[in-house]
Amino acid sequence: MKLYYIPTTRAVRPRWCLEEMAIPYELVQLTVAMMKEPEYRKLHPHGKVPVLIDGDVTIFESAAICAYLADQYLEKGLAPALSIPARGYYYQWLFYAVTTLEPPVEKFMFNVMPHLPENLLPKKVTQECSAPEAQQWFDRVSQPLTEAVKNQDYLVENQFTVADIIAGGVLVWALKLGMLKNQPILTAYTEKLMARPAFRQADENFHAQVDS
Ligand SMILES: N[C@@H](CCC(=O)N[C@@H](CS)C(=O)NCC(=O)O)C(=O)O
């Protein structure tokens, strides 16, 4: 199992997942320049991270990688069983996190960090809405998450799953960017996720900076 990774990026999510599962893996740390090499483009069509290679399978997209791992190692308990109703809620939060929760956080980030590498989106798309507009948008789409965790620790049936890793991965960015200032419930949920040993291991460079 090989994970192509850059610290603080979306590649933290599959690394967090692997750490939670205690599966041995090889971490391949890339630079932005290495991602643009033709060889790497054979693994990811847009030269981005993360990419996971598991035997004959090469997958990109952070949420897809985590969902794949959870299903391959169902006994590790990071996804509800296929046939139970909780599986529906699991899919709901997994897809909500990447399609609805993440876009305003990404837009906010491009506003406050305009030099982030991004080779896919046209410039006008990365900066089409201001940071305050992105914050308002985020405040609306994060409401359902607040409702979901206000009386329980985790999103699906109060069991930690990959849905928490993917939604949590987005919320960790929001927290670091200062977007959760007025959201005590989501701040508490995110901080609880960040205190997990597997997350701290996966996001080691961030903690090395903050703790030292
Ligand atoms: N939807 C993809 C997004 C991948 C992505 O945009 N990765 C960023 C890092 S967070 C990247 O590699 N950016 C470098 C670039 O676009 O040049 C996922 O979740 O894996």
The ligand as a Gaussian input file, in Angstrom:
#p B3LYP/6-31G(d) Opt

LIG

0 1
 N      -11.175000      16.400000      -5.041000
 C       -9.780000      16.053000      -4.947000
 C       -8.959000      17.353000      -4.891000
 C       -7.463000      17.092000      -5.003000
 C       -6.682000      18.396000      -4.881000
 O       -7.113000      19.454000      -5.373000
 N       -5.516000      18.311000      -4.235000
 C       -4.707000      19.500000      -4.040000
 C       -4.099000      19.475000      -2.638000
 S       -5.328000      19.614000      -1.391000
 C       -3.557000      19.522000      -5.033000
 O       -2.948000      18.492000      -5.268000
 N       -3.265000      20.706000      -5.603000
 C       -2.118000      20.897000      -6.454000
 C       -2.473000      21.481000      -7.797000
 O       -3.652000      21.644000      -8.127000
 O       -1.542000      21.793000      -8.508000
 C       -9.548000      15.170000      -3.706000
 O      -10.316000      15.286000      -2.734000
 O       -8.631000      14.345000      -3.722000

